[in-house]
Amino acid sequence: MAIQPDQVSSAARGAHTGTVLDMRAVNPAFIAQPDGPIKMRINDLNVSYGPNHAIKDVSLNIPEKQVTALMGPSGCGKSTFLRALNRMHDLTPGARVTGSVLLGDEDIYAPGEDVVHLRQRIGMVFQRPNPFPRSIFENVAYGLRVRGGYNGGQMRDIVERSLRSAALWDEVKDRLNASALGLSGGQQQRLCIARALAVSPEVLLMDEPCSALDPIATLKIEELIEQLKQHYTIAIVTHNLQQAARVSQYTGFFLTGDLIEYAPTQQMFSRPQDERTENFITGRFG
């Protein structure tokens, strides 16, 4: 259902003018329920860092094998929300998370949850590529070695399959033992995607995966996302409204820690229900 940027509503093509934002409470009618199977159910999620209440009572359902884009101005909480979906805040001193995040029927915040196993089921790709200072092969094989139980042949097959899935195999197949740090930025990001795919995740989280890339590398990542959604549930944070329109089927708009609106992407960009969403899409703030 992704649309082209020139298909936004006439209001979204209005002049950039100053506006005073109405900070009224979120209207639950503006949080759509996706059609089809649901992969993750987030209920009353709150994230705080000491006195800073970064995410406030957010509830939404993420559809299976589709792309959900999360957008909003800097500091609105979209990356904080994404990181809560695989317990990245466990590593942040002073962070507190309440509410529930269900992966299928399993609450990932339940006591005794194996966080290492969870992060294999819910992979994460960060804003800047973060390859390990190891060979290309060992970057992709890392999670397999942590999990254990693979012989050499199995590991080679999975590494090749993961690199093919990340559209990188043809570019690196003759230098798998070379350092991953010698790859270009776009190649490094696709390597990080391959590393996440190697452990067969169910969900792939992407936190602004193209923000540090040039337009050509960005296009390759977007084409890759289109292919990956056939097999994985994807949630992506982006500052780029055109990218959200191109790659996603559902979009959520965050503002000051609140989920203001969540709807099919085409509806969000052509018929936003909340004035604040329209003001953001038109460029009146953000």
N, C-alpha and C positions, 0 to 999 in steps of 0.2 A: 504493500500500500504506500510505499515511499513516493513522494511527489517531487516535482521540480520546483526550484525556488520561485519561478515566475507564475506559479499557480496559487500563491497566497492570496488572501482576500484583498479587496480594494482598500479596506482599512489598514491592512498590513503594508500597503504601499504609501501610506500617508507621510506627511512631512515629519521630520524629527523635531518635536517641540517639547518644551518642558512640561512636566506633569507632576501633580501631587498624588502619591500612591495612597490608595485606600487600603489600610492594613486591617480590614475587617477579618473576622474568622473565616477559615476555609469552609466552603460550602461542600458538604459530602456528595451533593448531586454532580459535582464536577469531577469526581473520581470514577472513571468508567470501569466496568467489569469486562475483561477481555473475553472474546468468544473462544471456544475450543479448550483444550487441556491447559491446566495451570501447572507450572513447574515450581514456583516459589510463592508463598503467601506471607506477606509482612503485615503484622498486626500491632498497632499502637507502639511503634518503634520510637524510642527516645535515646539520644546520645548526648552526653554531657561531658565537658572537660572542666572539672572544678565547677565554678559558678557559670560557665558558658554553656547554655542550653542550645546545642548545635542542630539537633534534629528533634522535632516536636510532634509526637503522636502521629507518625506517618503510617498509613495503611494502604497497601495496594497489592494486586496480584500480577505476577510476571508470567506471561504466556510461554508455553513450551515451544522450543524450536522456532522462535521469532526473535527479533531484535527490539529491545526496549532502550530508547534514548532518554537520558536525563540531562536537562538543560536548566540554565539559570545564570544570573550574574555571579561574578567572583564572590566567594564567601557565603554563598546561599545554602550550602550544606550538601550539594549533590555528591561530591567525592566522599564526604563523611558518611553519607547514606550507603554508597556503593561499598565502602570498606567494611561496613557493618554486616554485609551479606556473606562474608567469610571470616568474620571475627578478627579482622586486622587490628581492631582497637584493643584486643587483648595485649598488644605489644606497646600500648601508649600509657605511660604513667598518669594516673588520675582520671582516666576515662571510665565512664559508667554507661552501661547499655541496659535498657529495660524494654519489655515487650517481647514479641516472639517473631522468629523467622523460620518458617517451615519449608524444608526441602522435601517435597512429597508430603509425607505424614510425620516427618522427623523434625523436631525443634533443634536447630543447630546450637542454641544457647542452653540446652538441657544439661543438668549436672552430669558429669562423667563423659561428655562428648569428646571423642578423640579428634583434637583440632588438626593434627597432622593429616589424618585421613580425610577430614572435612575439606581441607585445602587442596586435596587431590580431586575431590568431587566438584569443588567450586574453584576453578583456576582464576588467577589474577594477572593482568597485564598492566603495567604501570605507565605513567605519562612519559617518562624517558626510558629508553631501552636500558636494561640492566643485565647484560650478559655476564656470566662468571668469567674470571680470567683463566679460562681453560680452553680446550679445543672446541670446535663446533660440535663434534660428536659428543663430547663429555657434557656439554651444556644441555643437549637434548636428553641424554641418558641419565642425568643427575637424579631425577625423581624415581626412575626405575631402579637405580642402585639403592636409593633410600628405602624403597618398598621391598626390594629383594625378591628372589625366586625366579630370576630370568637367567637363562644360559646365554652364551655369547651370540649365538645365531638369532635367538629371539630378540635380544636387545638390538642387534643390527637391523632386523626387520622393522621393529617399532620406530627406531630412529629414522629410517628411510621413509616410512609411512607418515610420520609426523612432519618431516621436512617437506614431503610432497603436499600434505594437507595445508601447510603454511606457504605454499607456492615458492619454496626456496630450494628444493632439491636440485634442480637443473643448474642453479647458480653456484652450488657449493659441493656437489657430489665428488669432485676431484680434489678437494682440499679439506676433507672432514677432520684431519688432524691438525689443521692450522688454527691459530688462535682466533677465537670469536671476536676479539677486540679489533681485528683487522677488517671486519666487515663495515659496510656503510651504515649510516643510521637507520635507513629503512630496512636493510637486511638484518640488522641487529634486532629491530622490533619484531620482524617476522620470525627470527630465531627464538625470541622470547615467547611468541605465540606457539611455536613448535614445541618448546620445552613444556608449556602448559598442557598441550594436547597429548603429549607422550603418555601421561598417566590416565588417559581416558576420562576427562572430567565430564560432568553432566551440564555444568554451567560455566560460562566464560565471562568474567568481568573485565571490562576495559576502561581504564581511567585516562581519558584524553589520549588515546594511543597515537594520534597523529599530530599532536601539538608541536612536537620538535622536528617534524619531517617536512621535506619540500613537497610541492604539489604532485610530482610524479610518484614519490613514495607513498603519499597520502592516497592517491588513486589506487595503488596496488593493495593497500590495507583495506580500503573500502570494497574493492572487488573480492578480496579474501573473505571479508565479513559476510558478503552476500552468499558465498559458497558454504561457509561454515554453519550458517543458520539452518542448513538442511539436516545437520547432525547435532547441533548444540543450541542450548538456550543462551542468548547473549544479552548482557546489559552494558551499555556504553555511556560514559559521561563525555559530553562534548560542549565546547564553547561555540562551536561552529553551527549556526542554525541551518545552513544549507546542508551540512553533513547529516544532521539529524533528519532532515527531510529526505535525503537520498537513501540512507541505509536502514532506517527503522520502520517498524510497523506500529509501535506504540511509543508515545512520548510523555514524559512527566516534566512539569515545570515547577522548580523549587524557588522559594524566596524566603530569606531570613529563617531558614530551618523548617518552613512549612511546605508541604506538597500542595500547591495551589490548584493544579489541574493535572489530570492524567487521562489520556484519551487516545484513540487511533490517530496516528500521525497526520493523516490527511485532514481529519476533522480539526486537530489542534492548529494547523497552519492555515486552514481556510475558514473555520468557524469557531474560533476560541470562545469559550463560555464565560470566562472571567476577564474583566477589564484589565487586570494586571498582566494576564497572559498576553493579551493583545498589545498592551503597551510595551512589553518586552520584545515581542516579535516585530513590532514596527520600529524598534530602535529608540523609543522614547526614554529608555533607561537601560542600563546593563553595560 
